[in-house]
Amino acid sequence: MTPKPIICGIAGTEVTEKEKEFYSEINPLGFAVFKKNLINKDQARSLCKSLREILGREDAPILIDQEGGSVYRMTEPEWPIFYSPLELAKFAYSDIDHALERTKDLVSLNATLMAYHMKEIGVNVNCAPVADLLIENSHHITGTRSSGPNPEITSSLVNSIANGFITNGVQAVIKHMPGQGRANVDSHIKLPVVTDRLEMLEEKDFLVFKNAKNVEWAMTSHILYESLDPSSPVTYSKKAIEYIRNKIGFKGVLISDCLTMQSLKESYGEKASKAIKSGHDLVFFGRCVFSEIEEIAREIPNLSAADFERIQQSFKHIKNPSDGNYEKTLDQYNALMGSIQKEFSEISESRYSEDLKFIMNTIHERNKKTADYSSPLYKA
């Protein structure tokens, strides 16, 4: 029997007998792991192995949110904490020599290092890169998770990040389609509503997703775009999903953002059902509460054989280089980072573009001890 189109969470650091029995019966497509699930490499590797044994599929997707900066699930001291996307992207907005090309190389190397740690424990899907633009006066939930305010530069960097994952054994999930940079509230708490004209969105926010190359998975956002569908958020909107498929041109695997987020008020079963009916391939449910998962499973059909095959085929473009050398890549990254940082530090602030000033101010505000990190996003 084909699996249910759901990605589920796990309660602890190892699989209990009750979970084995429960998930064998539910048969989700895959799982997601969070900070609470990961202690060290051996434990994490054993957990991922056990999860796949439950499903009887060695290639079952195991997802993680490992963006860098403030959003990470693999923690110190066992794993390094990587720079945020914006901390690296700032170099591309400067006038150092060959700024964009060197920054593209830097973010690709950074993603390669992250992929090594994920692949080492058995995680094969990363919910990154974030392709949302950095927008003035929007909610700080995007902030340093973005690669900046310019759609062309952001497109280039997002593609390089994704390529770093994909060519080193990890599926990239571009998010939050068709864009969440203009969110005026945190979608973990409340539903954002965007009233901007479609023409402007197509020239800026949506363009980054339209320019995405070689990305087979995408995550949508719990956000209502009045220009796409004035009555429903993207998660529930057939109109928005048709726009993503036909206008943005994304033909890959489409997964919802987490259904536990408070921006959607319906029951979990209704949330899942509406998301699947709107055109999503999968729904994401990061909790491990049997009654809630059972409710979702009752409301959504199993994947069709064709859709299950399509999802499996989406992994065919993932490369697993046998000659991957972490230390060599780390040396390349450190050398490039060192040279870029040195040149960047020598730039007078009077030479900063308006975009770079905006970026540096955003980084400064997010690094303050008083910055708001109360969102559930940072704690998971």
Residue, then its C-alpha position, 0 to 999 in steps of 0.5 A: m500500500t502506498p503511504k499517506p502524504i504526510i511528514c510526521g514528527i517524533a516525540g523523543t530521541e529514540v523510537t518507542e514500541k508504541e511509535k513503531e506500532f502506530y507509525s507502521e499502521i499510519n504509514p506516513l511518507g516520512f518524518a521530520v527531526f528537531k532539536k529535541n530528537l538529536i543528541n549526538k551523531d551516533q544517536a541521531r544516526s540510529l534514530c534515522k535508521s529506526l524511522r526508516e525500518i518502521l516504514g520499510r523504505e531505506d530511502a524514506p524522506i527524513l526532513i530537518d530545518q537547517e537554515g543557519g543563523s537562528v534556525y537550526r536543529m543540529t546544535e552545539p557542541e556536537w555540530p557547528i552553528f552556521y552563519s545565517p543566509l543574510e550574514l553571507a549574502k551581505f557580501a554580494y551587495s558590496d563592491i568587493d571584487h567579483a562580489l556576486e560570483r564569490t558569494k555564490d561560491l561561498v554559500s554553495l560551500n556553506a551548504t556543502l558543509m551543512a549537507y555533510h552533517m545531515k547526510e552523516i546522520g541519515v537526514n536526506v531533506n533540508c527545508a532550505p533555502v529560504a527564498d523570501l525577500l527582505i522587505e522594509n517594514s515587514h515582520h522580523i520573522t524573515g529577517t536574517r533568514s533571507s538572502g536580501p532585498n534584490p530579487e536577482i541577487t537573491s535568485s542567484l544565491v538561493n540557486s547556489i545554496a540549493n545546488g550545494f545541498i543537491t550535489n552533496g546528497v540532500q534534497a533542497v526544499i525552497k520556501h516559502m512559495p510564492g514568498q513570505g517576505r511581506a508578511n506583516v505578522d508571524s505566521h506561526i501565530k497569526l495569518p499574514v495578509v498581503t494586499d500588494r498588486l500582483e504586477m509588483l509581486e511578480e517583478k519582485d517576490f515571486l520572481v525568485f521562485k520563478n528563477a529557481k533552478n534544479v529544485e524538486w521540492a518546495m514548501t508553501s506558506h500560510i499566507l493570504y495574497e489578496s491578488l491570488d485569492p482574496s478568500s483563502p491562504v495559499t495552503y487552502s487555495k486552488k487558485a494560488i496552487e494553480y498559479i504556482r504550477n502554471k505561472i511560477g512554473f513549479k512542477g515538483v513536490l509541493i509540501s505545506d508548512c507545518l499544520t501546527m502553526q496557529s495561523l490556521k484555525e481549523s481542526y488538524g484533519e480539516k487543515a490537512s484535507k483542505a491542503i491536499k485538495s488545494g493541490h499540495d502533494l504532502v502536508f507537514f505535521g511536526r508534532c507526535v500526538f497519536s490522536e491528531i495524526e490519526e485524525i489527519a490520516r482519516e481525512i486524507p487519502n493515500l498517495s496514488a501510485a503515480d504520485f508516490e512514484r513521482i515523489q520517489q523520482s524527485f530524488k533521482h537528481i540528488k548527487n552523492p559524491s564518493d570523493g566528498n572530503y569535509e576537511k578539504t571543503l572546510d579549508q576552501y570555505n575558510a580561505l574564501m570567507g577570510s579573503i571576502q571578510k578582509e575586503f569587506s571590512e576595508i569598505s567604508e560605510s559611505r560606499y554602502s548601497e541602500d540595499l547593503k545599509f538595509i541588510m547591515n541594519t537588519i543584521h544588527e537588529r537581529n543580533k541585539k540581546t533584546a531582539d525578539y526570538s519568542s516565535p516557536l520557529y526558533k525553539a523547535 
